[in-house]
Amino acid sequence: MSEPSKFLKLLDDYLSSYMTCSIGASPNTIISYKYAFRLLIEFMFSKKDIPADKISFEQLDYYTLMAFFDWIEKERGCSASTKNQRLSAIISFSEYAQNRDFDAASIFRCSVIKIPTKKAQKKPRAVFSVQEIKILLQLPDNTKVTGLRDKVLLSLMYASGARAQEICDLTVGNIQFNPKGATINIKGKGRKTRRIGIPDACTTILQNYIAHRRIESKPDRHVFSSQTHEQMTVSCIEGIFKKYVRVAKKENPSLFCEDSYPPHSMRHSTASHMLEAGVPIVVIKNFLGHASLQTTQIYAELSQNTVDKHLKEWNHKWFPQNFNKKEEVIKKNNMPEFLNLQLND
């Protein structure tokens, strides 16, 4: 790659220095922003035949940017909300670039702020029923290494109500085991940390799994890894969900009636079932780490059925307690190095 353009230099400064040092953006926000610009660079190369080091601010006019956002929607299949996230990243950079070099970036800035956001259609949130949760947690084969991992992961996601990214970020040092269960320090949105307890049954299988991996004395190790990375990614969790939901649909055709169940469905299910079990909504708000009670109140609409079981029974019944611990044993040349998304091990 030849000498980078002014666009690329400012983008590198923005992502590598400004976002981390000046505004203290979280690692996940930086990764999201990097991905937006990876897409833009891919578009300019594949559709305009312009390599990354030749992209100029002048080339990023209104019509080019509109074509880019059409491309990520129609060819990449991005939803309206995802498109808006990519737009937000580019708008933020355009302001930074204009402040650093007004003459070079003013056209780019004026063009990007004209791009309209797209109103996202509100889709019904997919929620597992109590019966579906029980089925789902029994599907992984815990005699195999990936099956054991998947069973613990699904159980912990339900027990904690944690977001997929929060599960990916979880390290051994974030968990404190004690005779009454375990507490977990979860690093949530906006770098906010919340401390939650998980039930005994889930504590047992989690502790056994960590011991099984022989990482109990390594506080910096991530609890869940993939076959290629020490830290699991959200896309890997999405694949795990698709795998077991597909099996569950096939084996239980009268259940699992939603078209898709993303990982966030588990969080929705946890909140809904807690509400049905009589847990106060304020407690659920703190448990989930919501900034506003209004966000938590959506689960009042989701909960159509009530259960006559105590919350302790609910935790005890839905988590398998005995596991057999036996174990059977794209990088593109056009992409600048600073846009590498790979997580550090």
C-alpha positions in Angstrom: 0.0 0.0 0.0 1.4 3.4 -1.0 1.5 6.6 1.1 -2.0 7.0 2.7 -4.3 9.8 1.6 -5.3 12.6 3.9 -8.6 10.8 4.4 -6.8 7.7 5.6 -4.4 9.6 7.9 -7.2 11.4 9.7 -9.3 8.2 10.0 -6.3 6.5 11.6 -5.9 9.4 14.0 -9.6 9.4 14.8 -9.9 5.7 15.5 -6.5 5.0 17.1 -6.0 8.2 19.2 -9.1 10.4 19.4 -11.7 7.7 20.3 -9.5 6.0 22.8 -7.6 8.8 24.5 -9.8 11.9 24.0 -13.3 10.7 24.4 -12.7 7.3 26.1 -14.9 5.2 23.8 -15.3 1.6 24.8 -13.5 -1.1 22.8 -16.8 -2.4 21.5 -17.8 1.1 20.2 -14.4 1.4 18.4 -14.8 -2.0 16.8 -18.3 -1.0 15.6 -16.9 2.2 14.1 -14.0 0.4 12.5 -16.4 -2.0 10.8 -18.4 0.9 9.4 -15.3 2.2 7.7 -14.2 -1.3 6.6 -17.5 -1.5 4.7 -17.0 2.0 3.2 -13.5 1.0 2.0 -14.7 -2.3 0.6 -17.5 -0.4 -1.3 -15.0 2.1 -2.8 -12.7 -0.7 -3.9 -15.3 -3.1 -5.3 -17.7 -0.6 -6.8 -15.5 2.4 -7.6 -12.2 0.6 -8.2 -10.5 3.0 -5.7 -8.1 1.4 -3.3 -8.0 2.5 0.4 -4.8 4.6 0.1 -6.3 6.6 -2.9 -9.6 7.5 -1.3 -10.0 11.3 -0.9 -12.6 13.4 0.9 -13.6 14.9 -2.4 -14.7 11.5 -3.7 -17.0 11.0 -0.7 -19.7 13.3 -2.0 -23.4 13.0 -1.4 -24.2 10.7 -4.3 -21.3 8.3 -3.5 -22.4 8.1 0.1 -26.0 7.5 -0.8 -24.8 4.7 -3.1 -22.8 3.2 -0.3 -25.7 3.1 2.1 -27.9 1.6 -0.6 -25.2 -1.0 -1.1 -25.0 -2.0 2.5 -28.8 -2.3 2.7 -29.5 -4.1 -0.6 -26.3 -6.2 -1.1 -25.1 -6.6 2.4 -28.6 -7.1 3.9 -28.1 -4.5 6.7 -31.2 -3.6 8.6 -32.4 0.0 9.0 -31.0 0.1 12.6 -27.6 -1.2 11.4 -27.6 1.3 8.6 -28.2 4.1 11.1 -25.3 2.8 13.2 -22.9 3.0 10.3 -24.2 6.4 9.4 -23.6 7.6 13.0 -20.0 6.5 12.9 -19.3 8.3 9.6 -21.1 11.5 10.8 -19.0 11.5 13.9 -15.8 11.1 11.9 -16.8 13.8 9.5 -17.1 16.3 12.3 -13.6 15.3 13.6 -12.1 15.6 10.1 -13.7 19.0 9.4 -12.3 20.3 12.7 -8.8 19.1 11.8 -8.8 20.1 8.1 -11.7 22.3 7.1 -10.7 22.8 3.5 -10.2 19.1 2.8 -13.2 17.7 4.7 -15.9 20.3 4.4 -17.5 18.7 1.3 -17.5 15.3 3.0 -19.0 16.8 6.1 -21.8 18.6 4.2 -22.6 15.5 2.2 -22.8 13.1 5.1 -25.1 15.2 7.3 -27.6 15.3 4.4 -27.9 11.5 4.5 -31.3 10.7 6.1 -31.6 8.1 8.8 -34.0 5.3 8.1 -36.9 4.6 10.4 -36.6 1.0 11.6 -39.7 -1.1 11.7 -40.4 -2.4 15.2 -40.5 -6.2 15.1 -42.1 -8.3 17.9 -39.4 -9.4 20.2 -38.8 -13.2 20.1 -39.1 -14.7 23.5 -38.7 -18.3 24.5 -41.4 -19.9 26.6 -40.5 -21.8 29.8 -40.9 -25.1 28.1 -38.7 -23.9 25.1 -35.9 -22.9 27.5 -35.9 -26.3 29.2 -35.7 -28.0 25.7 -32.9 -25.6 24.5 -30.7 -26.2 27.5 -30.9 -29.9 27.1 -29.8 -30.0 23.5 -26.0 -29.6 23.7 -24.0 -32.8 24.0 -21.9 -32.2 27.1 -19.7 -35.3 26.4 -18.1 -33.2 23.7 -16.0 -30.1 24.3 -18.1 -27.8 22.2 -21.3 -29.2 23.5 -20.2 -28.7 27.1 -19.2 -25.1 26.3 -22.5 -24.4 24.6 -24.6 -25.8 27.4 -22.8 -23.7 30.0 -23.0 -20.6 27.7 -26.7 -21.0 27.1 -27.4 -21.6 30.8 -25.3 -18.6 31.9 -27.0 -16.3 29.4 -30.4 -17.3 30.7 -29.3 -17.2 34.4 -27.6 -13.8 34.0 -29.8 -12.1 31.4 -26.5 -10.8 30.0 -26.1 -9.4 26.5 -24.0 -11.5 24.0 -21.1 -9.0 24.1 -21.1 -9.0 27.9 -20.8 -12.8 27.8 -17.9 -12.5 25.3 -16.1 -10.1 27.5 -16.5 -12.2 30.7 -13.2 -13.3 32.3 -12.5 -15.7 35.1 -11.6 -12.7 37.3 -15.1 -11.3 36.9 -16.6 -14.2 38.8 -16.5 -14.7 42.5 -17.6 -18.2 43.7 -18.9 -18.6 47.2 -20.9 -21.3 49.2 -24.2 -19.6 48.4 -23.6 -19.4 44.6 -21.6 -16.9 42.6 -21.6 -13.2 41.8 -20.5 -11.8 38.4 -19.2 -8.4 37.6 -20.6 -7.6 34.1 -19.2 -4.8 32.0 -22.2 -3.4 30.2 -23.0 -0.6 27.8 -21.2 2.7 28.3 -18.5 0.9 30.4 -21.0 0.6 33.3 -20.4 -2.4 35.6 -23.1 -4.2 37.4 -22.8 -7.0 40.0 -25.4 -9.8 39.9 -25.9 -13.2 41.5 -26.6 -16.4 39.7 -28.4 -19.5 41.1 -26.7 -22.5 42.6 -27.3 -24.8 39.7 -25.8 -22.5 37.1 -22.9 -21.7 39.5 -22.1 -25.4 39.7 -21.9 -26.0 36.0 -20.0 -22.8 35.4 -17.4 -23.6 38.1 -17.0 -27.1 36.8 -16.6 -25.8 33.3 -13.8 -23.4 34.3 -12.1 -26.2 36.2 -12.5 -28.4 33.2 -10.7 -25.9 31.1 -8.0 -25.5 33.8 -8.2 -21.7 33.8 -9.5 -21.2 37.4 -6.1 -19.6 38.4 -6.0 -17.3 35.3 -8.2 -14.3 36.0 -7.5 -12.6 32.7 -8.6 -15.6 30.6 -12.0 -15.3 28.9 -14.6 -17.9 30.1 -15.7 -18.7 26.6 -13.5 -19.2 23.6 -14.1 -20.3 20.1 -12.1 -22.8 18.0 -10.1 -19.9 16.5 -10.0 -17.2 19.2 -9.3 -17.1 23.0 -12.2 -14.7 23.3 -15.5 -15.8 21.8 -17.2 -13.3 19.4 -20.8 -12.3 19.1 -21.0 -13.8 15.7 -19.9 -17.1 17.2 -22.8 -16.9 19.8 -25.2 -16.1 17.0 -24.0 -19.3 15.2 -24.6 -21.3 18.4 -28.1 -20.0 18.8 -29.0 -20.7 15.1 -27.6 -24.3 15.5 -29.7 -25.3 18.5 -32.8 -23.4 17.5 -32.7 -25.2 14.2 -32.5 -28.5 16.0 -35.2 -27.5 18.4 -37.6 -26.5 15.7 -37.1 -29.8 13.9 -37.7 -31.9 17.0 -40.5 -29.7 18.4 -42.5 -28.4 15.4 -45.3 -27.1 17.6 -42.9 -24.9 19.5 -40.3 -22.3 18.6 -42.7 -20.6 16.3 -40.8 -17.3 15.7 -38.9 -17.0 12.4 -35.6 -16.3 14.2 -34.3 -16.2 17.7 -31.2 -14.0 18.0 -29.0 -14.2 21.2 -30.9 -11.2 22.6 -34.0 -13.5 22.8 -32.4 -15.1 25.8 -32.2 -11.8 27.6 -35.8 -11.0 26.7 -36.8 -14.4 28.0 -35.0 -14.0 31.3 -36.7 -10.6 31.9 -40.1 -11.8 30.9 -40.0 -15.0 33.0 -38.7 -13.0 36.0 -41.6 -10.6 35.7 -44.1 -13.5 35.4 -42.5 -15.0 38.5 -43.4 -11.9 40.5 -39.9 -10.2 40.6 -40.4 -6.4 40.9 -39.7 -4.5 37.7 -37.2 -2.2 39.5 -35.2 -5.3 40.5 -35.3 -6.5 36.9 -34.1 -3.1 35.8 -31.0 -3.3 38.0 -30.4 -6.9 37.1 -30.4 -6.2 33.4 -28.4 -3.0 33.7 -31.0 -0.8 32.1 -30.4 2.9 32.4 -34.1 3.7 32.4 -37.1 1.9 33.9 -38.9 2.7 30.6 -36.7 0.2 28.8 -37.5 -2.5 31.3 -41.3 -1.8 31.1 -41.4 -3.4 27.6 -41.3 -6.7 29.3 -44.7 -6.0 30.9 -46.1 -6.2 27.4 -44.2 -9.4 26.5 -45.4 -11.3 29.5 -48.8 -12.8 28.6 -48.8 -15.8 30.9 -48.1 -16.1 34.6 -46.4 -19.0 36.4 -47.3 -20.2 39.9 -43.7 -21.1 40.8 -41.4 -19.3 43.1 -38.3 -17.7 41.6 -36.1 -20.1 43.5 -37.9 -23.1 42.0 -37.6 -21.5 38.6 -33.8 -21.2 38.9 -33.5 -24.7 40.3 -35.7 -26.5 37.8 -34.5 -24.9 34.5 -30.8 -25.5 34.9 -29.2 -28.9 34.5 -27.1 -29.7 37.6 -24.9 -32.6 36.7 -22.6 -32.6 33.7 -20.4 -35.4 32.5 -17.1 -33.5 32.2 -15.5 -36.0 29.8 -14.0 -34.2 26.9 -13.5 -35.5 23.3 -10.7 -34.5 22.5 -10.3 -12.4 6.4 -7.7 -10.4 5.9 -7.9 -8.2 2.8 -4.7 -6.7 1.2 -6.7 -3.5 0.5 -7.7 -3.0 4.2 -5.5 -0.7 6.3 -3.9 -2.3 9.3 -5.5 0.1 11.8 -8.9 -1.2 10.8 -8.1 -4.7 11.9 -11.0 -6.1 14.0 -9.3 -9.1 15.5 -9.6 -9.1 19.3 -6.4 -9.5 21.3 -6.0 -12.9 23.0 
